[in-house]
Amino acid sequence: MTFKKQHFYKKTVLLITLIAIIFSFFGCQREESAEELYASGEKYFKAQDFYNSIETLNKVEENKLKKEKEANRYYMIGYSYWQLKRFDTAVEPLEKADKLEPENEEYMITLARVYNINDNIDKAEEYYSKVTKVNDKNEKAYESLGSIYIKKNQPKKAIAYLKKAVDIYPEYANAYGNMAIAYDMLNDKEMTNYYLKKAKSLGYNNLPAIRDIKNKE
């Protein structure tokens, strides 16, 4: 082999090697697909690593997933913000999840809870009511509606919903505690004491409420 041919051969091998390295590098640096990002975000979410869940799921471009996964992506983002106590920020992604899957009970009740935390009582009432239409055995929704009507100074309406909650779950301590508060608002001492005793026997420990009732005796 002549010197020129050897030199050309070496340059060719070097060039091919360089091209292979470049392709290998950029292959490793490729962007993750929407499905891969979703799977990673979901993994973080299930591990309760809410910071990384939000960061990863927010990288997914809109409308790159099927409708069900897109809804769940928004739900996981909203739920993660809620768990990190960023309550205002949690609302928008949860609303988007609900818009995509309006019959999803879990999305509705989470959105209702976040509305309630943000003192948007009317929206919380609306969504807890929606939950009871999707599942009339959801005791948490009835108990939460009872609590809302206590806040709205409607004790009789509160009692009606709280009774539905304990009919479904007879050991619901918070429901009995709220019934005691509602009857206290109606100045019915006998029923107040009955339900307060029942609530405490089941572990109810809302000390401000108990103290307030006791101070009126």
Steps between C-alpha positions, in 0.01 A plus 500: 500500500645840402550781749214701345262207522600434861445866584160502326401178678595641841306820435196300389509281812544809718208675331272197535598467867430870559160476331414194708595686820289802402196285419549308822518824700190653345318169529559510875390863511167447321189644655279267696163432341172608660432139603844467661461827690151396612630165627785669688267761649254233607783306665603810698135560591450149634819538704357828638793692353271789413769750398642273230151387403398858420826581320484187284129509415515869410751413225233307310357711220122538495300255288791260460329234712171317472211677674497275807873539560487873432229534765700293746811707426317816600356325805844388619639851453209658692510238774876548536459877538232435763731268696770768487243746643497711184123506512436786257728344239329161539163626374572552127646154419226331703236695307662387173493138617132533591419658164658207316341232723187664653366175648819409686410484869858530624567813293176661620553437871861619489394818322222550756750467785736752344213746442406454866857564618505816287172611665312477172207347687244524221722313253585242767128447562439464126767235458419299811141492375624373163685221679180382669331480159781283363522290818219527754703288744788745540479582871783755479301713255194502729710580807673782314166643387386489862811692602437757226142558615626553854728773360198642316302503826250243373508241784184311400627446148838401644341235722313347206824445308695387806238236571549368148873477570457293818236282336770398253783488754366460857842559661565836335632704794522836319142469377374445856716790619349729238153382596577607857604843370184529287271407790690745720417770245134401547541520881401135534720403796376142524583413139821703516628300796385171350687550173805653667529196727457272199765689305753493786449126547613457139809718542367846413754756623397837359598678822381852400154364414482291819615796710245731336215258572615444859522874563131535410384241752 
